[in-house]
Amino acid sequence: MTTYKEAGVDIEAGDAAVKRIGKIVKKSFTENTLTDIGGFGGCFNFPKDDYDEPVLVSSADGVGTKLKIAFLSDRHSTVGQCLVNHCVNDILAVGARPLFFLDYFATGKLDVGVLEDVVSGLSQACQENNCSLIGGETAEMPGFYQEGEYDMSGTIVGVVDRKYMLPNKKAAKGDILIGLPSTGLHTNGYSLARKILLSKYDVNEFVGALGCTISDALLAIHKSYLHIADAILEKDWLRGISHITGGGIVNNTKRILKEDQGMDIDWSAWKRPAIYTLIQELGNVPEEDLRQSMNLGIGLILVVRPDGLNECLAHLDTLGEQYYELGKVS
């Protein structure tokens, strides 16, 4: 006789894990959360009366091979925050604010401590973004993942009033590109970064040029820009938002411009963080390749009409946020 547990799946351990993370998840619940964890579906009371024409906006993503750094350094409390914040920024580019989030966590053999760390990060980021973590899935699949490894993804749902949808606004020639700094690589370019950096350094090695260890630099949390953009999303002078992910500054910003438009970017307008210089010099990476694979220190770009520039910069100054005038739409 062979049991399910002997085959590698421990249902009792899974149930215990759900109970352990329950209190953590509940911290993210908002007044519109209608169900507890563990059900067949998460329920959310949609505040439709708060909008004239509410449009639901969704996005799904993962954190890619950034997880490899978490495995190597045995640090799992930040990748959940990266996942939520990445998804928040994606729907922010449409003008939407988040409502709720669902996660998927899969591993070969469940380590409850690791799961608890990951979910703590998810819950913390949801709280910081006023987003409810209403459900998810934890899958134990023996033989599918290498020992000590897991994968994760998430889905976010937000809302925007149709009249304020950013894709409905059109950038014009002369509109100004305002870049907001990233906190590092965010969740892109890690295959290149790992290949170069880990061939020379141990993941926990301190590097003087960075002022921190490799793991500190590469596990820096993907920043959410919701708190920065929240008060200006309905401003008419805000013509678009570009979340700088895989594809870099140019390819991501092209996604919100018309086909016949381009960008005049001053690549010397900001000083790149040391991590990018280190990667480029150690790996002899061509400049164009670096621009296409990494954000180079710019995590979000606001496309601003010239007559709104002063108000935009005053807003950023009030928040104490750093910014750079990167160039213009051409």
Secondary structure, 3 states (H helix, E strand, C coil): CCCCCCCCCCHHHHHHHHHHHHHHHHCCCCCCECCCCCCCCCCECCCHHHCCCEEEEEEEEECCCHHHHHHHHCCCCCHHHHHHHHHHHHHHCCCCEEEEEEEEEEECCCCHHHHHHHHHHHHHHHHHCCCEEEEEEEEECCCCCCCCCEEEEEEEEEEEEHHHCHHHCCCCCCCEEEEEECCCCCCCCHHHHHHHHCCCCCCCCEECCCCEEHHHHHCCCCCCCHHHHHHHCCCCCEEEEEECCCCHHHHHHHCCCCCCCCEEECCCCCCCCHHHHHHHHHHCCCHHHHHHHCCCCEEEEEEECHHHHHHHHHHHHHHCCCCEEEEEEC
